Amino acid sequence: MTTNNILSLPFRKSVQLSLSSSLRQYISKKYDQHPDMFRHDLEVIDSLRRDAVNTREPHSTGIRKLQTYAAQLVWMSGKFPIDIGVDFTWYPALGYHTEHPLVQNNLQYELLNILYNLAALYSQLAISSNRSDTKGLKTAASFFSQAAGVLSHMKKEVLPELRMANPPDDMDEATLEALTQLFLAQSQECFWQKAVMDQYKDASIAKLAARVSDLYNLAVEAAMQSEAISSAWIHHMSAKHHHFAAAAQYRAARDCLEKKRYGEEVARLKDAVNCVTEGLKECKGGYISKAVVDDLHGLKKRVEEDLKRAEKDNDIIYLQIVPPKPELKILERANMAVASVPSQVAKPYEYFGDHAEFGPALFTKLVPFSVHVAVSIYEERRDRLVNNNIIAELETMTDRLHEILSSLNLPGSLQALEKPLGLPSTLVQHAEEIRQADALNKLQRGFADVEKLCASDKAVFEEGKALLAAEEEEDHALRLKYGTQRWARPESRADPSHDGGAKLWNQAGDIDGYFASSTSSDAVVREKFAAVKETLAILAGPDRGMMDYIPNSRRTEIPELLKPAIGRLRGVYNDVLRLESRRRKRIESLRARSRADDIKGDIMAEAARLERTYPNTPIVPAHFEDFFDKRLDSLYESELEALEKEQADQEKIMSEIQRANRDFESQKKVIGESGNREREKALQRLDNAYYKYKEIVSNIEVGRKFYNDLSRIVEQFRNQARSWVNERRQEARMLEDELSMPPLASLSMRSSQPQSPPPQAYQSPAPSSYYMQSPQRQPVRAPAVHSPHVEAQIQSWADNVPQQQPKPMPPIASMQGAWMPNMGIKFSEAGAGGSGGSPGQGQQQGGGSSSGPVRGTWDPNSGIRFG
């Protein structure tokens, strides 16, 4: 421990790295801008980091270096994602693993470390301030308040954005809270010291001291929850808590003396003695600096002297009743220390500019990453609106139209009468389209592509699933080996961690459902193809094949009575064809307009407007919601409104064609026209096959898109499963190593030389024998030590603490005069049991000559006596 009576935070250390090269590579890969546009910015960011990580001395120039780099990191978090491919390496400053660095690809992790070092710098500047005068005390208090403010800002603003399941031990929530309260306590202590130096009234000093005690107590409570705060610091803070509780009561007692409340004075002095005694208990073990111990002893001496005087005066002169402690009025608190977040940390955007404190912000011309995310969100939302809400509705209406026409045997019934011989022109056009598209091979290739994509996705998924199953089996085997009580970690399917087993197994079930659904859909599409394959083959063949397939009508002239009905039906059917053609062109136009809808220029202008309007707020995709809504409404709201009219037009034309078809069928029955039935059916089958081909092509495209989207999901699942399984296996190895270690009770401090079995005669046990257990007899145990002071010394590793030696016991058997190798080495014994117990006496009992009594304490100049 240092000789100082207050604490400061050590710096975290990092290693040098080239941040600019990683940023250059990321810009080149992820952005549409060339990294050479930002050559100067890349050089500056490297220089800023170098200056910041090399700030390890308590000098005020380091404040600006750390603040500037931290501000640029905050600004960059709006331009880049949190993981940009840079492995930031930092060594902990507190705790038991300060030699083991933590490496994270995380911009917020870098920011957290820089702010930590800024708080450390403030605390060290406070320590180095001259606290022997009031000006220096005000400076130290200000630095401690700013250190507490930075730590509070880290806890509230930066830590929630860290996206790390387990933050570093010395920067987790409990540690940051403990350090915040510690520096507030030390800031308040500076105000207390200034009040004492300025000779404030005792009542005011008591209020300040009571608040110092409270803050130290809050620091201790938070530190007990931390894995990084050392026992020495906890003892220090606890001692200071009791010290200032005693100081507050002492000053309150002096105020009582001034106001002639002599009984209360005695009561408060007694409580002050109790408090300072508790504080001195924390000093045992050598954990606390000499300055703190001296302060406690000095305070105790003064309080005890005043208590002795006050009790004597009250017993002889004043005779006032001394109230018990519960009846004493609780001291008021005067809080002066406040966590002060420097404005350069809380509002860094206000300090950017060509002539501002931090200079110009870097990468201002780089499109912010949030804007790229916003562009992706807009494009996805636009495509969903156009494809699902507009085009899908139009295609559904068209499918419904074809279903009605097919149920009416149109256009086959018309073509059979209008073209009793040869091939109808519409059928010839459809057949030509089928031939040019190489329809059969196209569909076969589509099915093969879908099947290949499905197999690839399944292979990746099964690989991830196999990793989970293997890990579950390994965990089950180890659980059986060590038992559920010793193998104390969650089961594979119940691991609640982020991207843990519970989430991964649930995701595996969801993906299984995706595959089951897609496999069923694929089978339905193949059944559609099988139903029309032969008919499509006829359409794809030569015209002679179609003519052979379609029988000619026996009647080559249309009856006069049927011509008006045919004319009306043909007119309405042509309206249907025009409706379908107009709809097809509209869909193509919508798709072309959607592809041409480039939002980048407009969204950049909107981002610039947001930056001007809200300069202190980082841009996030949610800020563009209103912009998205307005743009989508202006471009596609009219198309959505036109759907209702389109539906109404279709309903109207369907009712007309159904009515015209009823008239047509009734006229056919009147004249007995039935000779064209076979030709009508053949033409209708060919027409249905054409539209079914169109439907299957659409289904295949949907399937291909589905499996392409699913490939990203299964790859992410496999990668997460692989990462989690590796973590679990590493955790299992560590836990198995821990469980395989021998229990502490079986460990012993044995000599490196093998010892022969002891002789039958009794030997005084060596110090180590108090901690060794012999297999032949019960171990000899060290005598119990009842003094708490001695207990603290035994537990301490301090150099100035004497080792507790075992008390020698009297011999219970005779020793032979000659020393034997199997007897071991036995030092001269001190007198025990009131008989002296010297070696000389032992020899006399064994029949040898005596050389006279020897003192109980061994003299190094007397050498070693055997036997």
SEMARLO-318606 format. One record per residue (C-alpha): y, z, x. Coordinates in steps of 0.5 Angstrom, whole numbers, padded with zeros to 4 digits, always signed. Each point is the difference from the previous one (the first is absolute). Last residue first. Layout:
! SEMARLO-318606
YZX...
//
This chain:
! SEMARLO-318606
-0074+0040+0040+0006-0004+0003+0007+0002+0003+0005-0005+0000+0006+0000+0005+0004+0007+0001+0007-0004+0001+0000-0003-0008+0000+0007-0002-0004+0001-0007+0003+0005-0005-0005+0006-0001+0001+0003+0007-0006+0001+0004-0004+0007+0001-0004+0001+0007-0005-0005+0004-0006+0003-0003-0007-0001+0003-0005-0003-0004-0005+0004-0005+0002-0004-0006+0004+0005-0003+0004+0000+0006+0001-0007+0000+0003+0000-0007+0005+0005+0003+0002-0004+0005+0001-0006-0004+0005+0004-0004-0001+0003-0007+0005+0005+0000-0004+0004-0005+0005+0001-0006-0003-0005-0004+0002-0006+0005+0003+0000+0007+0002-0007+0002-0006-0004+0002-0001-0004+0007-0001-0007-0002-0007-0003-0001-0003-0006+0003-0007-0003-0003-0006+0004+0000-0005-0006+0001+0003+0000+0007-0002+0007+0002+0004+0005+0003-0003+0006+0003+0001+0007-0002-0003+0000-0007+0004+0001-0006-0001+0006-0005+0001-0001-0007+0005+0001-0006+0006-0002+0004+0007+0002-0003+0004-0005-0004+0005-0004+0003+0006-0002-0005+0001-0007-0001+0007-0003+0003+0005-0002-0005+0004-0006+0004+0007+0002+0002+0006-0004-0004+0005-0003+0005-0003-0007+0001+0000-0001-0008-0007-0003-0003+0001+0005-0006-0006+0002-0004-0001+0007+0004+0007+0001+0000+0001+0000-0007-0006+0005-0001+0003+0004+0005+0006+0001-0004-0004+0001-0006-0003+0006+0003-0007+0001-0003-0004-0003+0006-0008+0000-0002-0004+0001+0006-0004-0006+0003-0007-0002-0003-0006+0001+0004-0005-0006-0003-0006+0002-0003-0006-0001+0004-0005-0005+0003+0004-0006-0002+0006+0002+0004+0007-0001-0004+0006-0002+0004+0007+0002-0002+0000+0007+0002-0004-0002+0006+0006-0004+0003+0003+0006+0002-0006+0002+0004-0005+0005-0002-0001+0007+0004-0007-0001+0002-0006+0004-0003-0007+0000+0004-0005-0004-0003+0002-0006+0005+0004-0005-0003-0003-0007-0001+0003-0005+0005+0006-0004-0001+0001-0007+0001+0007-0002+0003+0005-0003-0004+0001+0006-0003+0000+0001-0008+0006+0000-0005-0004+0000-0006+0000-0005-0007-0005+0002-0005+0005+0003-0004+0004-0006+0000-0005-0004-0004-0003-0006+0004+0003-0007-0001-0004-0004-0004+0005+0001-0006+0006-0002+0003-0003-0006+0003-0003-0002-0007+0007+0001-0003+0003-0005+0006-0005-0005-0001+0001+0000-0008+0007-0001+0001-0001-0006+0004-0005-0002-0005+0005+0001-0005+0006-0004+0003-0005-0006+0002-0002+0000-0008+0007+0000-0002+0003-0005+0004-0006-0005-0002+0001+0002-0007+0007-0002+0000-0002-0006+0004-0005-0002-0005+0004+0001-0006+0006-0004+0003-0005-0005+0001-0002+0000-0007+0007+0000-0003+0002-0006+0004-0006-0004-0002+0001+0002-0007+0006-0004+0000-0004-0006+0003-0005+0001-0005+0004+0000-0006+0004-0006+0002-0007-0004+0001-0002+0002-0007+0007-0002-0003-0001-0006+0003-0007-0001-0003+0002+0002-0007+0006-0006+0000-0005-0005+0003-0005+0003-0006+0005-0001-0005+0002-0007+0002-0008-0002+0000+0000+0003-0007+0006-0005-0002-0004-0006+0002-0007+0002-0002+0003+0001-0007+0003-0007+0000-0007-0003+0002-0004+0005-0006+0005-0003-0005-0001-0007+0002-0008+0001-0001+0001+0004-0006+0004-0006-0003-0004-0005+0002-0006+0003-0003+0004+0001-0007+0003-0007+0000-0005-0002-0006+0003+0005-0005+0005-0003-0004-0002+0001-0007+0007-0003-0003+0002+0007-0003-0003+0004+0005+0004-0003+0006+0006+0001-0005-0002+0007+0000+0000+0001+0008+0007-0004+0001+0003+0005-0006-0003+0006+0004+0002-0003+0007+0007-0001-0003+0001+0008-0002-0003+0002+0006+0004-0004+0004+0006+0003-0004-0002+0007+0001-0001-0001+0007+0007-0003+0001+0004+0006-0003-0004+0005+0004+0001-0004+0006+0008+0000-0001+0000+0008-0002-0004+0001+0006+0005-0004+0004+0006+0003-0003-0003+0007+0002-0001-0002+0007+0007-0003+0000+0003+0008+0001-0004+0001+0006+0002-0007+0003+0007+0002-0001-0001+0007+0003-0002-0004+0006+0006-0001+0005+0005+0005-0002-0004+0005-0002-0004+0000+0006+0006+0000+0004+0003+0006-0004-0006+0004+0000-0001-0001+0008+0007+0002+0001+0000+0006-0004-0007+0002+0004+0003-0001+0007+0002+0007+0002-0008+0002-0001-0001-0004+0006+0003+0005+0004+0007-0001+0004+0002+0006+0004+0006+0004-0003+0006+0002+0004+0003-0007-0001-0001+0000-0007+0005-0006-0003+0000-0004+0007-0007+0001+0001-0001-0002-0007+0004-0006+0000-0004-0002+0006-0006+0001-0003+0002-0004-0006+0002-0006+0005-0007+0001+0003-0003-0001-0007+0004-0006-0001-0002-0004+0006-0008+0003+0000-0001-0002-0008-0003-0007+0001-0002-0002-0007-0003-0007+0002-0007+0002-0001+0002+0003-0007+0003-0006-0002-0006-0005+0002-0004+0005-0004+0004+0000-0006+0001-0008+0001-0008-0001+0000+0000+0005-0006+0005-0004-0004-0003-0007+0002-0007+0003-0003+0004+0002-0006+0003-0006-0002-0007-0004+0001-0003+0005-0005+0005-0001-0005+0000-0008+0001-0007+0001-0001+0000+0004-0006+0006-0005-0003-0005-0006+0002-0005+0004-0005+0005+0001-0005+0001-0008+0000-0008-0001+0001-0001+0004-0006+0005-0003-0005-0002-0007+0002-0008+0001-0001+0002+0003-0007+0004-0007-0001-0006-0004+0003-0005+0003-0004+0000-0004-0007+0001-0006+0004-0007+0001+0004+0000-0001+0007-0003-0006+0003-0006+0000+0005-0005+0004-0004-0007+0001+0004+0004+0004+0005-0002+0000+0007-0004+0005+0003+0003+0004+0006-0004+0002+0006-0001-0007+0001+0007-0002+0000+0001+0007+0005-0005-0003+0005+0003-0007+0000+0007+0004+0001-0002+0002+0007-0002+0007+0001+0004+0006+0000+0001+0001-0007-0008-0001-0001-0001+0006+0006+0005+0004-0004-0005+0000-0006-0005+0002+0004+0004+0006+0003+0002+0002-0007-0004+0006-0001-0001+0002+0007+0007+0000+0002+0001+0005-0006-0006+0004+0002+0003+0000+0007+0007+0003-0002-0004+0005-0004-0004+0002+0006+0006+0001+0004+0003+0004-0005-0006+0005+0000+0001+0000+0008+0007+0002+0000-0001+0006-0005-0006+0002+0004+0004-0001+0007+0007+0004-0003-0005+0006-0002-0003+0000+0006+0007+0000+0003+0002+0006-0005-0006+0004+0003+0002-0001+0007+0007+0002-0002-0003+0007-0002-0004+0001+0006+0006-0002+0004+0005+0005-0004-0006+0006+0001-0001-0002+0007+0007+0001+0003+0006-0005+0000+0004+0006-0001-0004+0006+0001-0004+0003-0006-0007-0001+0003-0005+0001-0006-0005-0006+0001-0001+0001+0007-0001+0008-0001+0006+0004+0002+0000+0004+0006-0004+0007+0002-0006-0002+0003-0001+0008+0001-0001+0002-0007-0003-0007-0002-0006+0001+0005+0000-0002+0007-0006-0005+0000+0000-0002-0007+0008-0001+0000-0001-0004+0006-0005-0005-0004+0005+0000-0006+0005-0002+0005-0004-0006+0003-0002-0003-0006+0007+0000-0003+0003-0003+0006-0006-0005-0001+0002-0001-0007+0007-0001+0002-0001-0005+0005-0005-0004-0004+0006+0000-0006+0005-0003+0006-0005-0005+0002-0002-0002-0008+0007-0001-0001+0001-0005+0006-0007-0004-0002+0002+0000-0008+0007-0003+0002-0004-0005+0004-0005-0002-0005+0006+0000-0006+0004-0005+0005-0007-0004+0001-0001-0001-0007+0007-0002-0002+0000-0005+0005-0007-0003-0002+0002+0000-0008+0006-0004+0002-0004-0004+0004-0004-0002-0006+0006-0001-0004+0003-0005+0004-0007-0003+0001+0000-0001-0007+0007-0002-0001+0001-0005+0005+0007+0001-0002+0001-0008+0000-0006-0001-0004+0002+0006-0005+0007-0003-0001-0003-0007-0001-0005+0003-0006+0006+0003-0003+0004-0006+0000-0006-0004-0003-0001+0005-0005+0007-0001-0003-0001-0007+0000-0006+0000-0004-0006-0003+0002-0004-0006-0003-0001-0002-0007+0002+0004-0006+0007+0002+0003+0004+0002-0006-0006+0003-0004-0003+0004+0006+0006+0002+0003+0003+0003-0006-0007+0005-0001+0000+0001+0008+0008+0002+0000-0002+0005-0003-0006+0003-0002+0004+0005-0005-0004+0006+0004+0002-0004+0007+0008+0000-0003+0000+0007-0001-0003+0002+0006+0005-0005+0004+0006+0004-0003-0003+0007+0002-0001-0002+0007+0008-0003+0000+0002+0006-0003-0003+0004+0005+0003-0004+0005+0007+0001-0002-0002+0007+0000-0002+0000+0007+0006-0004+0002+0005+0005-0003-0002+0007+0001-0006+0000+0005+0002-0006+0005+0008+0001-0001+0001+0007-0001-0006+0002+0005+0003-0005+0005+0007+0003-0001-0002+0007+0001-0004-0002+0007+0006-0004+0002+0005+0006-0001-0005+0005+0003-0001-0004+0006+0008-0001+0001+0001+0007-0001-0005+0002+0006+0004-0005+0004+0006+0003-0002-0003+0007+0002-0001-0003+0007+0007-0001+0001+0002-0007+0001+0002+0001+0008+0008-0002+0000+0001+0008+0001-0005+0001+0005+0004+0005+0004+0005+0004-0003+0007+0000+0003+0002+0005+0005-0002+0008-0001+0007+0003+0000+0003-0006-0004+0004-0005+0003-0004-0006-0001-0003+0004-0006-0005+0005-0002+0001+0007-0001+0000+0000-0007-0007-0002+0000-0002+0006+0003+0001+0005-0006-0004+0006+0001-0001-0001+0007+0007-0002+0002+0002+0005-0005-0003+0006+0004-0005+0004-0005+0003+0007+0000-0005+0005-0002+0004+0006-0001+0001+0007+0003+0006+0004-0002-0004+0004-0005+0003+0007-0002-0006+0005-0003+0001+0006-0004-0004+0006+0002-0005+0003-0005+0003+0007-0002-0005+0005+0002-0004+0003-0005-0007-0003+0002+0002+0003+0007+0000+0008-0002+0007+0003-0001+0002+0005+0005+0004+0005-0004+0006+0003+0003+0001+0006+0004+0006-0002+0004+0001+0005+0005-0007+0003+0003-0005-0005-0002+0005-0006-0001+0002+0001+0007-0006+0001+0003-0003-0006-0004+0005-0004+0002+0000+0001+0008-0007-0001+0000+0000-0006-0004+0006-0003+0005-0004+0001+0006-0006-0003-0003+0004-0006-0002+0003-0001+0007-0007+0001+0003-0003-0005-0005+0005-0005+0001-0001+0000+0008-0007+0000-0001+0000-0006-0005+0005-0004+0005-0004+0001+0006-0006-0003-0004+0004-0006-0002+0003-0001+0007-0007+0001+0003-0003-0006-0004-0006+0001-0005-0007-0001+0001-0002+0005+0005-0005+0003-0004+0004+0006-0004+0007-0003-0002-0002+0000-0007-0001+0007+0000+0007+0001+0002+0003-0004-0006-0004+0005-0005+0004+0006+0004+0006-0003-0001-0001+0000-0007-0002+0007-0001+0006+0002+0004+0004-0004-0004-0003+0003-0006+0002+0007+0003+0007-0002+0001+0000-0002-0007-0002+0006-0003+0005+0004+0005+0006-0004-0002-0002+0001-0008+0000+0008+0001+0007-0001+0004+0004-0004-0005+0006+0002+0003+0003-0007-0001+0001-0001+0008-0007+0003+0001-0003-0005-0006+0003-0006+0004-0004+0002+0006-0006+0001-0004+0001-0008-0002+0001-0002+0007-0007+0004+0002-0003-0003-0007+0002-0007+0002-0002+0001+0008-0007+0002-0003-0001-0006-0004+0002-0004+0006-0005+0003+0005-0005-0001-0006+0001-0007-0001+0001-0001+0008-0007+0003+0001-0003-0005-0005+0003-0006+0003-0002+0002+0007-0007+0001-0003+0000-0006-0003+0002-0004+0006-0005+0003+0004-0006-0001-0005+0002-0008+0001+0003-0004-0005-0004-0006-0001-0005+0001-0005+0005+0002-0005-0001+0004-0006+0001+0007+0004+0007-0004+0002+0002+0000-0007+0000+0007-0001+0003+0002+0007+0006-0005-0001+0001+0004-0007+0000+0006+0003+0005-0002+0006+0004-0002-0006+0000+0006-0003+0002+0004+0006+0006-0004+0001+0002+0001-0007+0000+0008+0001+0004-0001+0007+0005-0004-0004+0001+0006-0005+0000+0005+0005+0005-0003+0004+0005+0000-0006-0002+0007-0002+0001+0002+0007+0007-0003+0000+0002-0006+0005+0000+0002+0008+0001-0007+0002-0006+0000+0005-0004+0003-0006+0002-0005-0005-0001-0005+0006-0007+0002+0000-0001+0000-0007+0002-0007+0000-0004-0002+0006-0006+0003-0004+0001-0004-0006-0001-0006+0004-0006+0003+0003-0003+0001-0007+0002-0007-0002-0004-0002+0006-0006+0004-0002+0001-0002-0007+0000-0008+0002-0006+0001+0005-0004+0003-0005+0001-0005-0006-0001-0006+0005-0007+0004+0002-0002+0001-0007+0001-0008-0002-0003-0003+0006+0004-0002+0006-0004+0005+0006-0007-0001-0003+0001-0008+0000+0000-0003-0007-0007+0000-0004+0000-0006-0005+0005-0004+0003+0005-0004-0005+0006+0003+0004+0005-0001-0006-0001+0007-0003+0001+0002+0008+0007-0003+0000+0004+0002-0005-0001+0008-0002-0004+0002+0006+0004-0004+0005+0007+0002-0003-0002+0007+0000-0002-0001+0008+0007-0003+0001+0004+0005-0004-0004+0006+0004+0002-0003+0006+0007-0001-0002+0001+0007-0002-0003+0002+0007+0006-0004+0003+0005+0003-0004-0002+0007+0001+0000-0002+0008+0007-0002-0001+0002+0006-0004-0003+0004+0005+0003-0003+0006+0007+0001-0003-0001+0007-0001-0002+0002+0007-0006+0001+0004-0004-0005-0004+0001-0005+0005-0004-0006-0003-0006-0002+0004-0005+0003-0006+0005-0004-0005-0001-0007+0004-0008+0002+0000+0000+0000-0008+0004-0006-0001-0004-0004+0005-0006+0002-0003+0003-0002-0007+0001-0007+0003-0007+0000+0003-0003+0001-0007+0005-0005-0003-0003-0005+0006-0007+0002-0002+0001-0001-0008+0003-0007+0002-0006-0002+0004-0005+0002-0006+0004-0003-0005-0001-0007+0004-0007+0001+0000-0006-0003+0004-0002+0007+0002-0002+0003+0007-0001+0008+0001+0000+0002+0007-0005+0006+0002+0004+0004+0006+0004+0004-0006-0007+0002-0003+0001+0008-0001+0006+0000-0004+0007-0002+0001+0004-0006+0003-0006-0006-0002+0000-0006+0004+0002-0007-0003-0003-0007+0001+0003-0005-0005-0005-0006-0001+0005-0006-0002-0004-0004-0005+0006-0001-0005-0003+0006-0005+0006+0003-0004+0002-0007-0002+0007-0003+0003+0007-0001-0002+0001+0006-0005-0004+0004+0005+0005-0003+0006+0006+0004-0003-0004+0006+0001-0002-0001+0007+0007-0002+0001+0003+0006-0002-0006+0004+0004+0002-0004+0006+0007+0002+0000-0001+0007-0002-0004+0001+0006+0005-0003+0005+0006+0003-0003-0004+0007+0000-0002-0001+0008+0007+0000+0002+0001+0007-0002-0005+0003+0006-0006+0004-0001-0005-0005+0004-0006-0004-0002+0004-0006-0003-0005-0006+0003-0003-0001-0007+0007-0002-0002+0003-0004+0006-0007-0004+0000+0001-0001-0008+0007-0002+0000-0001-0005+0006-0006-0003-0004+0004-0001-0006+0005-0003+0004-0004-0006+0003-0003-0002-0007+0007+0000-0003+0002-0005+0005-0006-0004-0001+0001+0000-0007+0000-0008-0002-0005-0001+0006-0005+0003-0005+0000-0006-0005+0001+0001-0007-0005-0001-0006-0003+0007+0001-0007+0003+0001-0003-0003+0006+0006-0001+0005+0003+0006-0003-0006+0004+0002+0000-0003+0007+0007+0001+0002-0001+0007-0003-0006+0002+0004+0004-0003+0006+0006+0004-0001-0003+0007-0001-0002-0001+0008-0003+0007+0001+0001+0006+0004-0004+0006-0001+0003+0006-0005+0001+0008+0001+0002+0005-0005+0005+0004+0002+0000+0008+0000+0003+0004-0006+0004+0006+0002-0001+0007-0001+0005+0006+0000+0000+0007+0005-0001-0004+0006-0004+0002+0006-0005-0005-0002-0007+0001-0002
//
